[in-house]
């Protein structure tokens, strides 16, 4: 079994994959047996993380000796050191880290490729395997809302970053005298009749408007007007299932990408080119 961990600014999102028992013509994305989330806080010790992971395994009837490999992507550098020690102490192995210098299958067109978040890379790795030879935009609704544009040749063309839903809501509460924190939910009407409904409408329908506008502009700018596949992912993506802004919604895209990246980097060096110090093929 393979343990995949996405370390985000708000949560540790994890999954446990079982390898396929037989070969098929479809891309090998494993079979997800368990998914879980934990609040990601800086300062967590290797023992805290180890006990948490062992507890997840135990409650799902999995012995930790069954974990043969561990793959990690992180946008929180402070946690990575503790996680590495956790993997060595509790699983007797060094984890694979999705970081500059590893094989990704992508040709990153960033001016400084090392600046690109590993979670965004993992999303795009999965998307290129699920939808080969397609132009696509991945929209990840996490702590930040991010857009990634990739063409059919697997060129990572660039993207957009803006404040996520929760950050936007908390900013309203922190920077105003009387606006409350509200449940992030889909309101029935755009025009709210209470303060809570007003905020919910702004968050929900404002996000829909933003997605439509940015998708349209990205399509015109980098895909020359040819409609790309639009993929939604991340913790809040399911909120917009009925909004008609995605072609596909895949909540575990980042974990699938980690699984694929782990496999790519386990192959003989001659099969996939490696470029040093950049997130490149």
Secondary structure as UniProt FT lines:
FT   STRAND          2..7
FT   STRAND          11..18
FT   STRAND          31..39
FT   TURN            42..43
FT   HELIX           46..59
FT   TURN            60..61
FT   HELIX           64..66
FT   STRAND          69..74
FT   HELIX           77..91
FT   STRAND          96..97
FT   TURN            100..101
FT   STRAND          107..108
FT   TURN            111..112
FT   HELIX           113..115
FT   HELIX           118..130
FT   TURN            132..133
FT   STRAND          136..141
FT   STRAND          144..150
FT   TURN            152..153
FT   STRAND          155..163
FT   HELIX           165..175
FT   HELIX           195..222
FT   TURN            224..225
FT   STRAND          229..233
FT   TURN            235..236
FT   HELIX           237..240
FT   TURN            241..244
FT   STRAND          248..249
FT   TURN            251..252
FT   HELIX           253..266
FT   HELIX           269..271
FT   TURN            276..277
//
